Amino acid sequence: MSATIERREQQLAQMSWTDFIQTALTDWPHYIVEFEATARLAPQGDEPSLRVLVDHERALVEFARQEHASADSLQLLQQFLTAHRR
């Protein structure tokens, strides 16, 4: 598993910002659906952690949409970080 993560990290690091945003827009929205399904199957007590994961993916994809549209993309990320501050 760590080899897969390292390979993916290297791929992402080599992308231009534009390519990164395009990848986020095309490849990542389906993860929201998958993570939501996982959250519904979670053992009791794991729901809060999985909710953060789902919220993170939603914020990331929405950030990419706003960044692509040249909107105020950082505002969404600041809202996510504020909501999940410990």
C-alpha positions in Angstrom: 0.0 0.0 0.0 2.8 2.5 0.8 4.4 1.9 -2.6 1.1 2.9 -4.2 0.8 6.0 -2.1 4.4 7.0 -2.8 3.9 6.5 -6.6 0.7 8.6 -6.5 2.5 11.3 -4.5 5.2 11.4 -7.1 2.7 11.7 -9.9 0.9 14.5 -8.2 4.1 16.4 -7.4 5.1 16.3 -11.1 1.8 17.9 -12.3 1.4 21.5 -13.1 -1.2 23.3 -11.0 -3.6 23.3 -14.0 -3.2 19.6 -14.4 -3.6 19.0 -10.7 -6.9 20.9 -10.8 -8.1 19.1 -13.9 -7.3 15.7 -12.2 -9.2 16.8 -9.1 -12.2 17.7 -11.3 -12.2 14.5 -13.3 -10.9 11.8 -11.1 -11.9 12.7 -7.5 -15.7 13.3 -7.5 -16.4 9.5 -7.5 -14.5 9.2 -4.2 -17.2 11.2 -2.5 -19.8 8.5 -3.4 -17.4 5.7 -2.3 -16.6 7.4 1.0 -20.2 8.1 1.7 -21.0 4.4 1.1 -18.1 3.4 3.5 -19.4 5.8 6.1 -22.8 4.2 6.1 -21.1 0.8 6.8 -18.9 2.1 9.5 -18.9 0.6 13.0 -20.5 2.8 15.6 -17.9 5.3 16.8 -16.1 5.6 13.5 -18.8 7.9 11.9 -17.2 11.2 13.0 -13.8 10.3 11.3 -15.5 9.1 8.2 -17.6 12.3 8.1 -14.4 14.3 8.1 -13.1 12.2 5.2 -16.3 12.8 3.2 -16.3 16.5 4.0 -12.7 16.7 3.0 -13.3 15.2 -0.4 -16.3 17.5 -1.0 -14.2 20.5 0.0 -11.3 19.4 -2.2 -13.5 18.9 -5.3 -15.4 22.1 -4.7 -12.0 23.9 -4.2 -10.9 22.5 -7.6 -14.2 23.7 -9.2 -13.8 27.2 -7.8 -10.1 27.3 -8.6 -10.9 26.3 -12.2 -13.6 29.0 -12.4 -11.1 31.5 -10.9 -13.5 32.1 -7.9 -12.5 32.5 -4.3 -11.4 28.9 -3.8 -9.5 29.5 -0.6 -12.7 30.6 1.3 -14.1 27.1 1.0 -11.0 25.5 2.4 -10.9 28.0 5.2 -14.5 27.0 6.0 -13.6 23.3 6.1 -10.6 23.9 8.3 -12.6 26.0 10.7 -15.4 23.4 10.9 -12.9 20.6 11.7 -10.6 22.5 14.0 -9.8 20.6 17.2 
